[in-house]
Amino acid sequence: QLREGAAGVKGVRVADLSGQCEGALGLSGIVALDVEAIGGAAAVHAALLRAGVVTGTSPPGSTALDAARRKLPTLLRLSAHYFVSDAEVDRLLGALEACADHPPAT
């Protein structure tokens, strides 16, 4: 739900390698997003935090070889575990869509 919902937000690109997995095999609860088109990871992370949504960022140095090979920027890192409700995922996606509609200042 989280990965698919985020992929549908204008200006957001799923940057993890989930597209190379068959079904749910090999997927984790961590979703990495390229949000450069809507202000960048730091600005979107801060805007989501103000909206009460906790996310993280993953700088290129945290996955240096992959980031260099795929020319990745700092990514927005989402983590949906078993205790995260559908309502919380919906709230995160709504806040992400708000960032896409009105990009936060960088």
Backbone torsions as a table, in degrees:
resi	resn	phi	psi	omega
1	GLN	NA	-44.9	-178.2
2	LEU	-67.4	-50.2	-177.3
3	ARG	-61.8	-46.5	-178.5
4	GLU	-67.4	-40.9	179.4
5	GLY	-64.3	-43.5	179.6
6	ALA	-64.9	-37.5	-179.7
7	ALA	-64.0	-23.0	-179.8
8	GLY	-87.2	-1.8	-179.6
9	VAL	-86.1	129.8	-179.3
10	LYS	-58.3	129.3	177.4
11	GLY	86.6	2.7	-179.7
12	VAL	-112.9	134.4	178.3
13	ARG	-126.3	127.2	175.3
14	VAL	-68.4	122.5	-174.3
15	ALA	-104.7	-10.5	177.2
16	ASP	-74.3	172.8	-173.6
17	LEU	-93.4	29.5	-177.5
18	SER	-62.0	-28.1	179.5
19	GLY	-66.0	-15.4	180.0
20	GLN	-94.1	2.4	-179.1
21	CYS	-100.3	146.3	174.8
22	GLU	-89.6	121.0	-179.3
23	GLY	60.4	-140.1	-179.3
24	ALA	-91.9	-2.6	-178.5
25	LEU	-60.9	124.2	177.5
26	GLY	87.5	-4.7	-179.2
27	LEU	-86.2	146.2	174.0
28	SER	-112.7	-179.4	176.7
29	GLY	-80.9	0.5	-179.4
30	ILE	-92.9	129.4	179.0
31	VAL	-121.9	126.0	179.3
32	ALA	-107.2	128.8	-176.4
33	LEU	-122.0	137.4	170.0
34	ASP	-90.6	113.5	-177.7
35	VAL	-118.0	24.1	-179.9
36	GLU	-57.0	-36.2	-176.3
37	ALA	-69.1	-15.5	179.8
38	ILE	-119.8	27.7	173.2
39	GLY	119.2	-13.2	179.0
40	GLY	94.0	159.2	-173.4
41	ALA	-61.0	-42.6	-176.9
42	ALA	-64.4	-45.0	-178.3
43	ALA	-69.2	-42.1	179.6
44	VAL	-67.9	-42.1	176.5
45	HIS	-55.9	-46.8	-179.4
46	ALA	-65.0	-40.9	179.4
47	ALA	-65.3	-41.2	178.5
48	LEU	-66.2	-38.8	178.0
49	LEU	-62.3	-41.9	176.2
50	ARG	-62.0	-29.1	178.5
51	ALA	-85.0	3.0	178.3
52	GLY	84.4	18.4	180.0
53	VAL	-110.6	121.5	-177.9
54	VAL	-91.8	123.3	175.2
55	THR	-133.1	-174.9	175.2
56	GLY	-138.9	177.3	174.1
57	THR	-125.8	154.9	-179.9
58	SER	-130.4	102.7	-179.4
59	PRO	-71.8	157.7	-179.0
60	PRO	-53.6	-32.8	-179.4
61	GLY	-65.4	-18.5	-179.5
62	SER	-75.2	-19.8	174.5
63	THR	-139.3	61.1	-167.6
64	ALA	-53.2	-46.5	-176.4
65	LEU	-67.3	-47.0	179.9
66	ASP	-66.1	-43.5	-179.1
67	ALA	-62.8	-40.5	179.5
68	ALA	-68.5	-44.2	-178.6
69	ARG	-63.5	-40.7	-177.2
70	ARG	-99.4	4.1	179.0
71	LYS	53.3	52.7	-177.5
72	LEU	-85.3	139.8	171.7
73	PRO	-82.9	-176.0	169.3
74	THR	-61.8	132.5	-175.4
75	LEU	-105.3	151.9	171.3
76	LEU	-84.4	130.5	-174.3
77	ARG	-113.1	121.6	178.4
78	LEU	-113.1	146.8	-179.8
79	SER	-139.8	109.3	179.0
80	ALA	-106.4	110.4	179.2
81	HIS	-98.5	178.1	-175.9
82	TYR	-60.4	-24.4	-177.4
83	PHE	-91.0	0.7	177.6
84	VAL	-85.7	123.2	-176.1
85	SER	-79.9	162.4	175.4
86	ASP	-59.8	-36.7	179.3
87	ALA	-63.7	-37.9	178.3
88	GLU	-68.6	-38.3	176.5
89	VAL	-64.2	-43.3	178.1
90	ASP	-61.4	-39.5	178.8
91	ARG	-64.4	-43.1	177.5
92	LEU	-61.1	-47.0	-178.7
93	LEU	-63.9	-37.7	176.4
94	GLY	-63.6	-41.4	178.5
95	ALA	-67.8	-36.2	177.7
96	LEU	-66.9	-40.9	177.1
97	GLU	-64.1	-37.2	176.7
98	ALA	-62.1	-38.3	176.6
99	CYS	-65.3	-37.7	179.9
100	ALA	-68.4	-36.7	179.5
101	ASP	-73.3	-34.3	-179.2
102	HIS	-136.9	81.9	-175.8
103	PRO	-54.3	134.0	178.1
104	PRO	-67.9	153.2	176.7
105	ALA	-66.3	142.5	180.0
106	THR	-91.8	NA	NA
